[in-house]
Amino acid sequence: MVKMDYLCDIFDNQLPLLYTLMQGDVSEMFYVCVGDKWVGTINKVTNGWEQINGSKMPAEFVDRIGNFIECQFSKTTG
């Protein structure tokens, strides 16, 4: 299982939130949570990242989470 924290500060008029990103298996999608609440699920696609289900998340937010995930994996493999 992969588990990482992502501090989001992109939303105006909102304090930063600490999101937990979890993936059960390498080929699985990532689950996005705040505290113990599931927010949504995102998945890597050919041209970036997309939200699969859950509460509607802005595309910019999904892209930033995806970029963060990719950056974390490149640090561990490179």
C-alpha positions in Angstrom: 0.0 0.0 0.0 1.2 3.5 -0.8 0.1 6.3 1.5 1.3 10.0 1.2 0.2 13.3 2.6 -0.5 16.3 0.3 -0.9 19.8 1.7 -3.3 21.7 -0.6 -3.3 25.5 -0.5 -4.7 26.4 -4.0 -8.2 27.4 -3.0 -9.0 31.0 -2.3 -10.5 31.9 1.0 -9.8 28.5 2.5 -7.1 27.4 4.9 -4.8 24.7 3.6 -6.0 21.2 4.0 -3.9 18.1 4.5 -5.1 15.4 2.2 -4.1 11.7 2.4 -3.6 9.9 -0.9 -3.7 6.1 -0.8 -3.2 3.4 -3.3 -3.7 -0.3 -2.5 -1.8 -1.8 -5.5 0.5 -0.3 -8.1 -2.2 -0.7 -10.8 -5.0 0.8 -8.7 -6.3 4.3 -8.6 -5.6 6.7 -5.7 -8.1 7.4 -3.0 -8.2 11.0 -1.8 -9.2 11.6 1.9 -9.3 14.4 4.4 -8.9 13.0 7.8 -11.0 9.9 7.9 -13.4 11.1 5.2 -13.1 9.8 1.6 -13.4 12.7 -0.9 -12.9 10.9 -4.2 -10.8 8.7 -6.4 -8.4 9.7 -9.2 -6.7 7.6 -11.8 -3.8 8.1 -14.2 -4.9 8.3 -17.9 -3.0 8.8 -21.1 -3.0 12.6 -21.0 -2.9 13.3 -17.3 -5.3 12.5 -14.4 -9.0 12.2 -14.1 -11.5 11.9 -11.2 -13.3 8.6 -11.2 -15.9 9.2 -8.5 -16.6 11.0 -5.3 -17.3 14.7 -4.5 -16.7 16.9 -7.5 -13.1 18.1 -7.4 -11.8 20.9 -9.7 -9.7 19.7 -12.6 -6.8 21.9 -11.5 -6.9 20.2 -8.1 -6.9 16.7 -9.6 -4.0 17.7 -11.9 -2.0 19.0 -9.0 -2.5 15.9 -7.0 -1.5 13.8 -10.0 1.6 15.9 -10.5 2.5 15.5 -6.8 2.1 11.7 -7.0 4.3 11.5 -10.1 6.9 13.7 -8.4 6.9 11.5 -5.3 7.4 8.3 -7.4 10.2 9.9 -9.4 12.0 10.7 -6.2 11.8 7.1 -5.1 12.9 5.6 -8.4 15.4 8.2 -9.5 
